[in-house]
Structures are given as C-alpha cells and as structure tokens.
Amino acid sequence: MYIAMNRFRVTKGEEAAFERIWAERDTHLGEVPGFIEFHLLRGPEAEDHTLYASHTLWKSQENFEAWTTSEAFRKAHANAGNKAGQGKSIYLGPPQFEGFEAVQVLKRS
C-alpha cells in the first residue's frame, strides 16, 4: 500500500473557499487503477493559516505515479483553483508532498 499526502497552508479566512474548491472538484479517481481511498483532512490552525492535508491510499507507488501522468490527473487538476473570489491566492506557498510506502498494516478483526 502507498499513501500520498499533500499539505496545504490555507490563508486564515479562506478555509470555506478551499473546502468548496475540493468539494466541487471532479477527481476522476474512481476510474484510476490502484486507487483505494481519499480523505481531505483539516488540521491545526496557526496565526496566519489553517493546515489541510489530502490523503490518498493506493495499492502501490507505481499506481500512484501512473495517476500523476494520466489524463484523469490532468482533468482533475484543470480547475483546481488557487484563487479566492477576489483573485488573491488562498495558499501560503505551494503544497508540500509526502509519499509513504506501508511497511506494516493492522486491521480490526
């Protein structure tokens, strides 16, 4: 299993716009081989931003990497949006990617 995460520092006051962008977005993930599950996570608030993370589970790193070069990826990110209604950025810098290969998985029996 492979876990792909992006961390986003969203400018204070732009959380609703950020969540709306993700909620209205067509991810096309359901048509991608190896995709298991997606979560959008809201994290702690700092003075100038709120931390979010996109968390995606894949069968393998190869499946994830194939997704990043696919037509489905291009379609999903075509209108991802980086701007609030007034044309200003809702982000404090670019997202930070983190990828993890699962070395141990425990499931409830």
Backbone bond lengths (Angstrom), bond angles and torsions (degrees), N, CA, C in turn:
res aa  C-N    CA-C-N  psi(-1)  N-CA   C-N-CA  omega(-1)  CA-C   N-CA-C  phi
1 M - - - 1.449 - - 1.529 108.34 -
2 Y 1.329 115.69 145.27 1.463 122.20 179.28 1.523 108.41 -127.17
3 I 1.317 116.26 135.36 1.465 122.07 178.32 1.516 108.49 -113.72
4 A 1.322 116.33 122.98 1.466 122.60 177.85 1.516 108.03 -111.07
5 M 1.344 115.73 127.77 1.459 120.49 -178.78 1.522 110.28 -131.46
6 N 1.315 115.76 142.87 1.456 122.38 169.76 1.513 107.31 -123.21
7 R 1.328 116.25 131.96 1.469 121.57 176.26 1.525 108.27 -100.63
8 F 1.325 115.33 134.21 1.465 122.26 -179.53 1.519 108.97 -122.15
9 R 1.327 116.48 129.03 1.462 121.04 172.12 1.528 106.07 -98.25
10 V 1.335 115.87 106.47 1.456 122.79 -175.77 1.521 109.28 -97.65
11 T 1.324 115.22 127.18 1.458 121.57 -179.41 1.523 110.96 -53.96
12 K 1.337 116.08 135.04 1.467 120.74 178.09 1.523 109.96 -52.04
13 G 1.318 115.35 136.20 1.455 121.32 -179.57 1.525 113.56 91.92
14 E 1.340 117.87 -11.10 1.469 121.93 -178.54 1.528 112.53 -107.11
15 E 1.324 116.89 10.33 1.461 120.71 -177.29 1.529 112.04 -60.51
16 A 1.320 117.38 -43.46 1.476 120.17 -178.92 1.528 110.66 -63.78
17 A 1.327 117.26 -39.96 1.467 120.70 178.49 1.520 110.20 -64.48
18 F 1.326 117.44 -43.70 1.457 121.88 178.86 1.530 110.79 -60.74
19 E 1.324 116.55 -48.48 1.467 120.39 -179.52 1.523 111.39 -64.25
20 R 1.330 117.31 -36.60 1.474 120.65 177.76 1.520 110.89 -64.44
21 I 1.344 117.33 -43.38 1.463 121.49 178.73 1.527 109.96 -55.81
22 W 1.321 116.96 -45.79 1.461 120.60 -178.72 1.526 111.38 -70.87
23 A 1.325 117.88 -39.57 1.467 120.68 -178.57 1.529 112.18 -66.14
24 E 1.331 116.85 -33.80 1.465 121.29 -176.78 1.521 112.84 -88.83
25 R 1.296 117.43 -7.77 1.458 122.79 -175.84 1.526 111.29 -79.37
26 D 1.325 116.59 137.21 1.457 121.32 173.36 1.520 106.88 -91.76
27 T 1.325 117.78 109.80 1.456 121.82 -172.56 1.524 113.64 -77.62
28 H 1.321 117.87 -25.40 1.467 123.38 -175.79 1.527 111.85 62.05
29 L 1.314 118.25 14.44 1.463 120.73 -178.02 1.521 113.07 -67.34
30 G 1.314 116.88 -30.83 1.456 120.47 -178.32 1.515 114.01 -61.88
31 E 1.325 116.87 -19.90 1.468 120.41 -178.88 1.529 112.42 -98.05
32 V 1.322 117.71 6.69 1.462 121.75 -174.14 1.531 110.41 -101.99
33 P 1.337 117.88 125.32 1.466 120.37 177.41 1.529 111.61 -60.30
34 G 1.332 115.96 135.98 1.448 121.52 175.86 1.519 115.23 90.20
35 F 1.337 118.00 -9.96 1.469 120.28 178.45 1.520 109.16 -71.19
36 I 1.350 116.30 135.26 1.462 121.11 178.68 1.526 111.42 -112.66
37 E 1.355 117.24 -53.36 1.464 119.38 -170.57 1.522 110.65 -161.72
38 F 1.332 116.16 150.73 1.464 122.61 178.17 1.528 109.34 -129.80
39 H 1.335 115.89 142.19 1.471 122.51 172.61 1.523 108.62 -135.80
40 L 1.320 117.32 139.14 1.461 121.94 167.36 1.519 105.61 -105.81
41 L 1.318 116.36 121.56 1.463 122.26 -172.82 1.523 110.73 -112.36
42 R 1.321 114.99 134.30 1.463 120.32 174.09 1.519 107.89 -101.46
43 G 1.333 115.93 127.61 1.456 120.88 -175.66 1.508 112.57 -109.79
44 P 1.315 115.71 -154.87 1.461 121.02 -175.75 1.530 112.51 -70.25
45 E 1.316 114.04 155.75 1.463 121.39 176.89 1.529 109.01 -99.29
46 A 1.324 114.87 136.60 1.461 121.66 172.01 1.524 107.22 -108.65
47 E 1.300 116.99 -178.38 1.462 120.46 -178.32 1.526 112.28 -62.21
48 D 1.343 117.40 -37.75 1.467 120.83 -174.20 1.524 114.90 -112.68
49 H 1.353 118.03 -3.16 1.465 119.18 -178.33 1.524 111.36 -158.18
50 T 1.337 114.36 166.44 1.461 122.65 169.96 1.514 106.65 -115.87
51 L 1.308 116.89 135.04 1.459 121.86 -179.27 1.526 110.06 -86.76
52 Y 1.319 116.33 131.94 1.460 123.35 173.38 1.524 108.05 -125.17
53 A 1.328 116.34 157.47 1.456 120.94 173.28 1.520 108.95 -140.62
54 S 1.322 116.32 135.38 1.456 120.71 167.35 1.525 105.64 -92.72
55 H 1.324 116.55 134.73 1.460 122.97 -172.52 1.527 106.94 -131.20
56 T 1.323 116.31 114.51 1.458 120.72 -176.15 1.519 109.93 -124.01
57 L 1.332 115.97 131.95 1.463 121.76 177.04 1.525 109.35 -100.20
58 W 1.334 114.93 134.99 1.467 123.19 -179.83 1.518 109.85 -129.25
59 K 1.318 116.57 154.68 1.466 120.42 175.94 1.518 110.72 -64.72
60 S 1.347 117.22 -34.46 1.461 120.34 -178.92 1.523 110.31 -154.55
61 Q 1.315 115.51 163.21 1.467 120.59 174.91 1.525 109.99 -63.18
62 E 1.324 116.87 -36.20 1.461 121.10 178.60 1.524 111.23 -61.36
63 N 1.352 117.65 -40.24 1.465 120.52 176.72 1.519 111.04 -62.27
64 F 1.351 116.47 -43.32 1.458 120.10 178.35 1.521 110.85 -62.01
65 E 1.309 117.47 -47.78 1.464 121.12 -178.46 1.527 111.50 -62.58
66 A 1.327 117.10 -37.16 1.470 120.27 176.29 1.530 110.07 -63.46
67 W 1.330 117.02 -39.33 1.471 121.46 177.45 1.520 110.67 -58.97
68 T 1.346 117.84 -41.80 1.465 120.55 -174.93 1.527 113.11 -68.15
69 T 1.322 117.79 -15.29 1.467 120.78 178.31 1.522 112.03 -111.60
70 S 1.331 117.20 9.72 1.469 121.90 -174.83 1.528 112.79 -90.14
71 E 1.309 114.50 163.31 1.462 121.19 173.86 1.531 110.01 -64.38
72 A 1.322 117.38 -36.24 1.471 120.98 178.10 1.527 110.52 -60.47
73 F 1.331 117.99 -39.51 1.466 122.20 177.34 1.526 110.17 -63.13
74 R 1.319 117.07 -46.50 1.476 120.67 179.60 1.526 110.66 -60.70
75 K 1.327 117.26 -42.65 1.467 120.48 179.01 1.526 111.06 -64.73
76 A 1.319 116.58 -42.71 1.473 120.82 -177.75 1.517 112.27 -65.52
77 H 1.328 117.82 -30.21 1.458 121.38 -176.33 1.524 113.48 -101.97
78 A 1.324 117.78 0.97 1.468 121.15 -177.34 1.518 112.19 -60.61
79 N 1.324 117.37 -38.45 1.466 121.16 -177.91 1.523 111.61 -123.45
80 A 1.332 116.38 33.31 1.468 119.96 -176.82 1.521 111.38 -59.74
81 G 1.315 117.46 -33.88 1.460 120.65 174.78 1.511 113.33 79.37
82 N 1.303 114.98 133.86 1.455 122.07 176.54 1.521 109.76 -125.80
83 K 1.309 117.24 3.82 1.463 120.51 -171.72 1.522 111.47 -121.67
84 A 1.305 114.48 146.04 1.459 121.00 169.80 1.522 107.48 -82.65
85 G 1.295 117.39 178.59 1.460 121.93 -177.24 1.513 115.02 -55.24
86 Q 1.328 118.44 -30.68 1.459 121.72 -177.10 1.531 112.40 -89.39
87 G 1.328 118.64 6.75 1.450 121.12 179.16 1.522 113.98 87.30
88 K 1.324 118.34 0.55 1.464 119.95 178.61 1.522 109.86 -89.13
89 S 1.318 116.29 155.62 1.458 120.83 179.28 1.521 109.81 -70.06
90 I 1.323 115.97 142.47 1.469 120.27 175.65 1.524 110.83 -96.04
91 Y 1.336 117.41 -1.01 1.457 122.57 -176.46 1.524 112.50 -109.79
92 L 1.332 116.20 147.93 1.456 121.96 168.79 1.526 105.77 -99.66
93 G 1.298 117.02 83.77 1.455 121.86 -179.58 1.512 112.79 88.80
94 P 1.332 116.22 174.30 1.466 121.47 -178.22 1.528 111.06 -75.00
95 P 1.343 116.90 161.11 1.462 118.47 175.83 1.525 110.26 -65.87
96 Q 1.317 115.57 154.72 1.464 121.88 177.78 1.520 108.00 -109.20
97 F 1.345 116.68 117.43 1.460 121.88 -179.13 1.528 110.90 -85.45
98 E 1.338 114.62 142.06 1.455 122.10 173.44 1.524 107.46 -140.11
99 G 1.328 117.20 128.57 1.458 121.56 178.30 1.517 110.15 -120.52
100 F 1.333 116.58 139.78 1.455 121.71 -175.67 1.523 110.58 -135.51
101 E 1.322 116.08 132.07 1.461 122.55 172.00 1.521 106.95 -91.95
102 A 1.324 117.85 128.18 1.463 120.93 179.95 1.527 109.68 -70.27
103 V 1.319 116.97 127.88 1.454 121.58 176.97 1.528 111.61 -107.95
104 Q 1.341 116.28 -15.26 1.461 121.27 174.79 1.522 107.59 -151.86
105 V 1.313 117.03 134.30 1.451 122.87 177.63 1.525 107.99 -131.13
106 L 1.306 116.83 126.34 1.464 122.29 175.36 1.517 108.43 -115.35
107 K 1.305 116.38 136.22 1.465 121.31 178.52 1.524 108.90 -126.03
108 R 1.296 114.09 149.69 1.461 120.26 176.92 1.518 108.64 -66.55
109 S 1.323 117.23 134.04 1.476 118.65 -179.57 1.500 112.37 -91.27
